[in-house]
Amino acid sequence: MIDHPLDIKNGDLYVSNRPGLGINLDPDWLAGHEIDPNEDFSGKDPDSQ
């Protein structure tokens, strides 16, 4: 999902010195994980009332 691993040591996330948020999203990964915006993502069973 991101272009490099996060720096986590002993449960602490170390902030990157890269610009912005310090991460870049991987467009190939994102393209392979698209969702249908018309699909119900409420987590509810559509057959239950």
PDB file of N, CA, C and O in Angstrom:
ATOM      1  N   MET A   1       0.818  -1.181   0.000  1.00  0.00           N
ATOM      2  CA  MET A   1       0.000   0.000   0.000  1.00  0.00           C
ATOM      3  C   MET A   1       0.873   1.261   0.000  1.00  0.00           C
ATOM      4  O   MET A   1       0.547   2.247  -0.661  1.00  0.00           O
ATOM      5  N   ILE A   2       1.967   1.222   0.736  1.00  0.00           N
ATOM      6  CA  ILE A   2       2.893   2.358   0.726  1.00  0.00           C
ATOM      7  C   ILE A   2       4.229   1.900   0.149  1.00  0.00           C
ATOM      8  O   ILE A   2       4.500   0.702   0.057  1.00  0.00           O
ATOM      9  N   ASP A   3       5.054   2.860  -0.236  1.00  0.00           N
ATOM     10  CA  ASP A   3       6.269   2.541  -0.987  1.00  0.00           C
ATOM     11  C   ASP A   3       7.464   2.104  -0.148  1.00  0.00           C
ATOM     12  O   ASP A   3       8.493   1.714  -0.700  1.00  0.00           O
ATOM     13  N   HIS A   4       7.345   2.161   1.169  1.00  0.00           N
ATOM     14  CA  HIS A   4       8.443   1.694   2.025  1.00  0.00           C
ATOM     15  C   HIS A   4       7.869   1.321   3.390  1.00  0.00           C
ATOM     16  O   HIS A   4       6.816   1.833   3.771  1.00  0.00           O
ATOM     17  N   PRO A   5       8.527   0.453   4.121  1.00  0.00           N
ATOM     18  CA  PRO A   5       7.990   0.058   5.433  1.00  0.00           C
ATOM     19  C   PRO A   5       8.078   1.199   6.448  1.00  0.00           C
ATOM     20  O   PRO A   5       8.962   2.054   6.379  1.00  0.00           O
ATOM     21  N   LEU A   6       7.142   1.185   7.386  1.00  0.00           N
ATOM     22  CA  LEU A   6       7.184   2.166   8.473  1.00  0.00           C
ATOM     23  C   LEU A   6       8.284   1.778   9.452  1.00  0.00           C
ATOM     24  O   LEU A   6       8.593   0.597   9.611  1.00  0.00           O
ATOM     25  N   ASP A   7       8.868   2.763  10.099  1.00  0.00           N
ATOM     26  CA  ASP A   7       9.943   2.534  11.067  1.00  0.00           C
ATOM     27  C   ASP A   7       9.324   2.389  12.461  1.00  0.00           C
ATOM     28  O   ASP A   7       9.066   3.380  13.144  1.00  0.00           O
ATOM     29  N   ILE A   8       9.090   1.138  12.869  1.00  0.00           N
ATOM     30  CA  ILE A   8       8.478   0.856  14.167  1.00  0.00           C
ATOM     31  C   ILE A   8       9.463   0.043  14.996  1.00  0.00           C
ATOM     32  O   ILE A   8       9.927  -1.014  14.570  1.00  0.00           O
ATOM     33  N   LYS A   9       9.776   0.550  16.187  1.00  0.00           N
ATOM     34  CA  LYS A   9      10.690  -0.140  17.101  1.00  0.00           C
ATOM     35  C   LYS A   9      10.085  -0.132  18.495  1.00  0.00           C
ATOM     36  O   LYS A   9       9.706   0.919  19.011  1.00  0.00           O
ATOM     37  N   ASN A  10       9.997  -1.310  19.099  1.00  0.00           N
ATOM     38  CA  ASN A  10       9.449  -1.443  20.454  1.00  0.00           C
ATOM     39  C   ASN A  10       8.067  -0.801  20.585  1.00  0.00           C
ATOM     40  O   ASN A  10       7.728  -0.235  21.625  1.00  0.00           O
ATOM     41  N   GLY A  11       7.277  -0.898  19.514  1.00  0.00           N
ATOM     42  CA  GLY A  11       5.921  -0.354  19.544  1.00  0.00           C
ATOM     43  C   GLY A  11       5.821   1.134  19.269  1.00  0.00           C
ATOM     44  O   GLY A  11       4.723   1.692  19.293  1.00  0.00           O
ATOM     45  N   ASP A  12       6.946   1.790  19.007  1.00  0.00           N
ATOM     46  CA  ASP A  12       6.942   3.224  18.716  1.00  0.00           C
ATOM     47  C   ASP A  12       7.117   3.448  17.223  1.00  0.00           C
ATOM     48  O   ASP A  12       7.961   2.812  16.590  1.00  0.00           O
ATOM     49  N   LEU A  13       6.323   4.346  16.660  1.00  0.00           N
ATOM     50  CA  LEU A  13       6.442   4.716  15.253  1.00  0.00           C
ATOM     51  C   LEU A  13       7.350   5.934  15.158  1.00  0.00           C
ATOM     52  O   LEU A  13       7.060   6.983  15.733  1.00  0.00           O
ATOM     53  N   TYR A  14       8.446   5.788  14.431  1.00  0.00           N
ATOM     54  CA  TYR A  14       9.389   6.889  14.262  1.00  0.00           C
ATOM     55  C   TYR A  14       9.007   7.690  13.020  1.00  0.00           C
ATOM     56  O   TYR A  14       8.791   7.130  11.945  1.00  0.00           O
ATOM     57  N   VAL A  15       8.929   8.997  13.184  1.00  0.00           N
ATOM     58  CA  VAL A  15       8.520   9.886  12.109  1.00  0.00           C
ATOM     59  C   VAL A  15       9.622   9.960  11.059  1.00  0.00           C
ATOM     60  O   VAL A  15      10.805  10.070  11.381  1.00  0.00           O
ATOM     61  N   SER A  16       9.209   9.898   9.802  1.00  0.00           N
ATOM     62  CA  SER A  16      10.139   9.967   8.683  1.00  0.00           C
ATOM     63  C   SER A  16      10.596  11.405   8.457  1.00  0.00           C
ATOM     64  O   SER A  16       9.900  12.353   8.819  1.00  0.00           O
ATOM     65  N   ASN A  17      11.762  11.552   7.860  1.00  0.00           N
ATOM     66  CA  ASN A  17      12.229  12.894   7.495  1.00  0.00           C
ATOM     67  C   ASN A  17      11.879  13.214   6.044  1.00  0.00           C
ATOM     68  O   ASN A  17      12.340  14.214   5.493  1.00  0.00           O
ATOM     69  N   ARG A  18      11.064  12.362   5.432  1.00  0.00           N
ATOM     70  CA  ARG A  18      10.610  12.596   4.061  1.00  0.00           C
ATOM     71  C   ARG A  18       9.562  13.707   4.070  1.00  0.00           C
ATOM     72  O   ARG A  18       8.921  13.937   5.096  1.00  0.00           O
ATOM     73  N   PRO A  19       9.377  14.397   2.949  1.00  0.00           N
ATOM     74  CA  PRO A  19       8.417  15.508   2.906  1.00  0.00           C
ATOM     75  C   PRO A  19       6.966  15.051   3.088  1.00  0.00           C
ATOM     76  O   PRO A  19       6.629  13.889   2.861  1.00  0.00           O
ATOM     77  N   GLY A  20       6.132  15.981   3.498  1.00  0.00           N
ATOM     78  CA  GLY A  20       4.706  15.701   3.685  1.00  0.00           C
ATOM     79  C   GLY A  20       4.479  14.725   4.821  1.00  0.00           C
ATOM     80  O   GLY A  20       5.074  14.851   5.891  1.00  0.00           O
ATOM     81  N   LEU A  21       3.607  13.743   4.580  1.00  0.00           N
ATOM     82  CA  LEU A  21       3.334  12.737   5.601  1.00  0.00           C
ATOM     83  C   LEU A  21       4.448  11.700   5.692  1.00  0.00           C
ATOM     84  O   LEU A  21       4.462  10.877   6.607  1.00  0.00           O
ATOM     85  N   GLY A  22       5.380  11.741   4.742  1.00  0.00           N
ATOM     86  CA  GLY A  22       6.510  10.815   4.785  1.00  0.00           C
ATOM     87  C   GLY A  22       6.243   9.476   4.128  1.00  0.00           C
ATOM     88  O   GLY A  22       7.051   8.555   4.241  1.00  0.00           O
ATOM     89  N   ILE A  23       5.106   9.360   3.437  1.00  0.00           N
ATOM     90  CA  ILE A  23       4.793   8.117   2.722  1.00  0.00           C
ATOM     91  C   ILE A  23       4.300   8.458   1.321  1.00  0.00           C
ATOM     92  O   ILE A  23       3.837   9.570   1.065  1.00  0.00           O
ATOM     93  N   ASN A  24       4.403   7.504   0.437  1.00  0.00           N
ATOM     94  CA  ASN A  24       3.804   7.595  -0.891  1.00  0.00           C
ATOM     95  C   ASN A  24       2.949   6.360  -1.089  1.00  0.00           C
ATOM     96  O   ASN A  24       3.381   5.245  -0.796  1.00  0.00           O
ATOM     97  N   LEU A  25       1.744   6.555  -1.582  1.00  0.00           N
ATOM     98  CA  LEU A  25       0.872   5.424  -1.866  1.00  0.00           C
ATOM     99  C   LEU A  25       1.331   4.739  -3.143  1.00  0.00           C
ATOM    100  O   LEU A  25       1.779   5.398  -4.082  1.00  0.00           O
ATOM    101  N   ASP A  26       1.218   3.411  -3.177  1.00  0.00           N
ATOM    102  CA  ASP A  26       1.606   2.614  -4.335  1.00  0.00           C
ATOM    103  C   ASP A  26       0.407   2.521  -5.282  1.00  0.00           C
ATOM    104  O   ASP A  26      -0.554   1.815  -4.977  1.00  0.00           O
ATOM    105  N   PRO A  27       0.441   3.218  -6.429  1.00  0.00           N
ATOM    106  CA  PRO A  27      -0.714   3.233  -7.328  1.00  0.00           C
ATOM    107  C   PRO A  27      -1.071   1.852  -7.879  1.00  0.00           C
ATOM    108  O   PRO A  27      -2.245   1.581  -8.127  1.00  0.00           O
ATOM    109  N   ASP A  28      -0.088   0.978  -8.075  1.00  0.00           N
ATOM    110  CA  ASP A  28      -0.379  -0.373  -8.571  1.00  0.00           C
ATOM    111  C   ASP A  28      -1.162  -1.169  -7.532  1.00  0.00           C
ATOM    112  O   ASP A  28      -2.100  -1.887  -7.880  1.00  0.00           O
ATOM    113  N   TRP A  29      -0.788  -1.047  -6.267  1.00  0.00           N
ATOM    114  CA  TRP A  29      -1.513  -1.740  -5.200  1.00  0.00           C
ATOM    115  C   TRP A  29      -2.938  -1.204  -5.112  1.00  0.00           C
ATOM    116  O   TRP A  29      -3.892  -1.974  -5.001  1.00  0.00           O
ATOM    117  N   LEU A  30      -3.075   0.106  -5.161  1.00  0.00           N
ATOM    118  CA  LEU A  30      -4.401   0.717  -5.075  1.00  0.00           C
ATOM    119  C   LEU A  30      -5.291   0.274  -6.231  1.00  0.00           C
ATOM    120  O   LEU A  30      -6.472  -0.007  -6.029  1.00  0.00           O
ATOM    121  N   ALA A  31      -4.735   0.210  -7.440  1.00  0.00           N
ATOM    122  CA  ALA A  31      -5.522  -0.214  -8.606  1.00  0.00           C
ATOM    123  C   ALA A  31      -6.017  -1.645  -8.446  1.00  0.00           C
ATOM    124  O   ALA A  31      -7.101  -1.979  -8.924  1.00  0.00           O
ATOM    125  N   GLY A  32      -5.248  -2.481  -7.788  1.00  0.00           N
ATOM    126  CA  GLY A  32      -5.638  -3.873  -7.589  1.00  0.00           C
ATOM    127  C   GLY A  32      -6.604  -4.077  -6.438  1.00  0.00           C
ATOM    128  O   GLY A  32      -7.071  -5.195  -6.221  1.00  0.00           O
ATOM    129  N   HIS A  33      -6.915  -3.020  -5.694  1.00  0.00           N
ATOM    130  CA  HIS A  33      -7.796  -3.133  -4.529  1.00  0.00           C
ATOM    131  C   HIS A  33      -8.943  -2.122  -4.578  1.00  0.00           C
ATOM    132  O   HIS A  33      -9.385  -1.612  -3.549  1.00  0.00           O
ATOM    133  N   GLU A  34      -9.413  -1.845  -5.790  1.00  0.00           N
ATOM    134  CA  GLU A  34     -10.524  -0.905  -5.930  1.00  0.00           C
ATOM    135  C   GLU A  34     -11.800  -1.505  -5.357  1.00  0.00           C
ATOM    136  O   GLU A  34     -11.978  -2.723  -5.341  1.00  0.00           O
ATOM    137  N   ILE A  35     -12.676  -0.639  -4.892  1.00  0.00           N
ATOM    138  CA  ILE A  35     -13.971  -1.092  -4.383  1.00  0.00           C
ATOM    139  C   ILE A  35     -15.083  -0.504  -5.241  1.00  0.00           C
ATOM    140  O   ILE A  35     -14.901   0.516  -5.906  1.00  0.00           O
ATOM    141  N   ASP A  36     -16.224  -1.157  -5.215  1.00  0.00           N
ATOM    142  CA  ASP A  36     -17.395  -0.677  -5.932  1.00  0.00           C
ATOM    143  C   ASP A  36     -18.123   0.305  -5.015  1.00  0.00           C
ATOM    144  O   ASP A  36     -18.631  -0.105  -3.971  1.00  0.00           O
ATOM    145  N   PRO A  37     -18.188   1.585  -5.373  1.00  0.00           N
ATOM    146  CA  PRO A  37     -18.826   2.559  -4.483  1.00  0.00           C
ATOM    147  C   PRO A  37     -20.321   2.314  -4.295  1.00  0.00           C
ATOM    148  O   PRO A  37     -20.933   2.860  -3.377  1.00  0.00           O
ATOM    149  N   ASN A  38     -20.908   1.491  -5.166  1.00  0.00           N
ATOM    150  CA  ASN A  38     -22.332   1.192  -5.050  1.00  0.00           C
ATOM    151  C   ASN A  38     -22.602  -0.006  -4.155  1.00  0.00           C
ATOM    152  O   ASN A  38     -23.756  -0.293  -3.837  1.00  0.00           O
ATOM    153  N   GLU A  39     -21.552  -0.708  -3.743  1.00  0.00           N
ATOM    154  CA  GLU A  39     -21.715  -1.877  -2.887  1.00  0.00           C
ATOM    155  C   GLU A  39     -21.930  -1.427  -1.439  1.00  0.00           C
ATOM    156  O   GLU A  39     -21.366  -0.424  -1.000  1.00  0.00           O
ATOM    157  N   ASP A  40     -22.756  -2.185  -0.705  1.00  0.00           N
ATOM    158  CA  ASP A  40     -23.056  -1.856   0.693  1.00  0.00           C
ATOM    159  C   ASP A  40     -21.896  -2.307   1.576  1.00  0.00           C
ATOM    160  O   ASP A  40     -21.569  -3.493   1.608  1.00  0.00           O
ATOM    161  N   PHE A  41     -21.275  -1.374   2.288  1.00  0.00           N
ATOM    162  CA  PHE A  41     -20.166  -1.693   3.183  1.00  0.00           C
ATOM    163  C   PHE A  41     -20.534  -1.444   4.642  1.00  0.00           C
ATOM    164  O   PHE A  41     -19.667  -1.167   5.471  1.00  0.00           O
ATOM    165  N   SER A  42     -21.833  -1.545   4.952  1.00  0.00           N
ATOM    166  CA  SER A  42     -22.286  -1.261   6.312  1.00  0.00           C
ATOM    167  C   SER A  42     -21.907  -2.364   7.288  1.00  0.00           C
ATOM    168  O   SER A  42     -21.899  -2.145   8.499  1.00  0.00           O
ATOM    169  N   GLY A  43     -21.590  -3.563   6.764  1.00  0.00           N
ATOM    170  CA  GLY A  43     -21.269  -4.686   7.637  1.00  0.00           C
ATOM    171  C   GLY A  43     -22.498  -5.445   8.078  1.00  0.00           C
ATOM    172  O   GLY A  43     -22.390  -6.459   8.768  1.00  0.00           O
ATOM    173  N   LYS A  44     -23.665  -4.966   7.690  1.00  0.00           N
ATOM    174  CA  LYS A  44     -24.913  -5.629   8.057  1.00  0.00           C
ATOM    175  C   LYS A  44     -25.265  -6.685   7.018  1.00  0.00           C
ATOM    176  O   LYS A  44     -24.962  -6.533   5.835  1.00  0.00           O
ATOM    177  N   ASP A  45     -25.904  -7.751   7.472  1.00  0.00           N
ATOM    178  CA  ASP A  45     -26.385  -8.797   6.577  1.00  0.00           C
ATOM    179  C   ASP A  45     -27.595  -8.247   5.825  1.00  0.00           C
ATOM    180  O   ASP A  45     -28.600  -7.910   6.452  1.00  0.00           O
ATOM    181  N   PRO A  46     -27.523  -8.149   4.490  1.00  0.00           N
ATOM    182  CA  PRO A  46     -28.642  -7.561   3.744  1.00  0.00           C
ATOM    183  C   PRO A  46     -29.930  -8.381   3.847  1.00  0.00           C
ATOM    184  O   PRO A  46     -31.013  -7.859   3.579  1.00  0.00           O
ATOM    185  N   ASP A  47     -29.828  -9.665   4.235  1.00  0.00           N
ATOM    186  CA  ASP A  47     -31.010 -10.513   4.344  1.00  0.00           C
ATOM    187  C   ASP A  47     -31.666 -10.423   5.713  1.00  0.00           C
ATOM    188  O   ASP A  47     -32.794 -10.890   5.876  1.00  0.00           O
ATOM    189  N   SER A  48     -30.999  -9.841   6.700  1.00  0.00           N
ATOM    190  CA  SER A  48     -31.591  -9.738   8.041  1.00  0.00           C
ATOM    191  C   SER A  48     -32.372  -8.429   8.162  1.00  0.00           C
ATOM    192  O   SER A  48     -32.144  -7.474   7.419  1.00  0.00           O
ATOM    193  N   GLN A  49     -33.297  -8.414   9.118  1.00  0.00           N
ATOM    194  CA  GLN A  49     -34.108  -7.198   9.279  1.00  0.00           C
ATOM    195  C   GLN A  49     -33.803  -6.506  10.544  1.00  0.00           C
ATOM    196  O   GLN A  49     -34.394  -5.467  10.838  1.00  0.00           O
TER     197      GLN A  49
END
